[in-house]
Amino acid sequence: MKIIIIGGVAAGMSAAAKASRIDKNAEIVIYEKTEIVSWGACGLPYYVGNFYEDPNNMIARPVEKFIEAGMNIKIKHEVIGIDIEKKEITIKNLVTGEIFKDNYDKLMVATGAHAIMPPIKNLSAKGVYTLKDYTDGIILKEEMMKEEIQDIIVVGAGYIGIEVVEAAKHLGKRSVRLIQLGERVLLESFDKEITDVMEEEIRAHEGVELHLEEAVQEIIEKDGKVVGIKTNKGEYKADLVVISTGVRPNTAFLKETGIEMLPNGALIIDEFGKTSIDSIYSAGDCATVYHRVRKENVYIPLATTANKIGRIVGENLAGKNTPFAGTLGSAAIKVEAGRTGITENEAIKMGINYKTVFVKDKNQTNYYPGREDIFVKLIYNADTRVLLGAQIAGKKGAVLRVDSLATAIYSELTVDEIGMMDFCYAPPFARTWDVMNVAGNVAK
C-alpha cells in the first residue's frame, strides 16, 4: 500500500510516524513545501522574544532522522493539484521547477494554514511581518533584535498578537501598541470577565498601549519602509509592524475536488480523520475537529489537536479504525489565562439553558510568599448542572488548574462534584478550599 502525506509539520509527521510503526510494509511518501519538518509553531513568539536562542529547539525531530528511519520525505516540493478519480497528485519541485505526478492508495492532507492579510493599504512595505511559519520567526527575530527598532505595533489581539507584545517587552522595546478591531482581546476564546483581567494585565506593562475597537487603515511608509500606521482614530509611529489577524487553511488547491469544506476552507473530517472522499484523510490547521460539548465540527487550529488527530489518522491510514474522541478547545496564554469547553457566548448560540459563576479568590495561602488574585468562570447546564466550560485568569497556577476542569468537562462532572473534588493542597500552591472548589460550591 502506498500512503502519501501532504505536509510534514505536526499532524503530517505524527501520522507518518504512527503509520510506519503499524504497517512496516507500507510505502510512505511525505511532500513538504518548506525545508523544515516536525516543528512547533507555538514556540515562535518566545523565540522572537529571545526567551531562547536556538530556533532548532522548535524542531521535534530533524528531517535526517526521519529519512534514516526509512521515510521518503521530499522537502521543497509543493502539491498543486489532486485528481481524486485517478488517485493522483501533481507536485512542483520548488528548487528545479519540475512538475510531475505521483499516485496513492491513501492520501492525507496536512497542509496547515497561512496568516490572513487584512485589507490594509501598503501591507507590502518593508518592516511589516507575520508570525506563522518557521522562516517568519527567523526573519522577525533578526529585525526585533536590532537596537534601532524601538516602536512596535501589533495588529490583532489573538493568542499570537498578545504573545508578540510580550516578546517585544522582553526585548526591552520602548513602545509597543496592540491594536484590536474588536471590543475585547481574544474575543472568540474568552468571556468578558476574563478578558477584563487580561486587558488590565496587558496595560500594566510600562510602555504598552492597548487600543480596542480601532481599525488599521494604512501602513505609513517612507522610501518603501514602514514609519507608522494610520487608523480610524489616529496615527502612530512604528519601526516595525506585526500582522496577527488570524489564519486560513491552505486548501485552495483542493477547491475543484469536491471535498467538503467549511466556508473558510477547512476540510470537514469525521471521527476517523476521513474527509468526504473515502481514501483521503486530513488533520491539523487545514481541517476541522469534532467538539465534544458543541457536538459539531469546528475550526480550532491548535498544535495539541493536530498532533492527536495526526496520530489517529496514522493508525487509520495503516488499516485500523480508531476514532478521535473530540476536542474541548483547551488553550492557554502566558498573560496568564486558560480556557476549555465552551464560552458563555457559545452557550447562547447553542440555545442551552445554562448558568454561570464568576469567582475572585486567592491562588494560595496568605502566609506563603507569592499570593496573587485568581479569577474563575464556570459555564454549566442549568438543568443537569454538568460543567460545559471554564476559564481561569491569574498569575501562578492559573493555567494548570484549567487542566483539571478540562478533565471534569470530558468526564461530564457536575459543579457540585467539582465543589467537593479532592484537589492538591499545600501552602505554596493552593488554599484548603481551592478556588475551583469555591467556584463549584458557589454555583447555584
Summary of the structure (lengths in Angstrom):
residues: 444
radius of gyration: 23.1
end to end distance: 57.2
largest distance: 70.5
contacts: 1557
relative contact order: 0.12
helix: 27%
strand: 30%
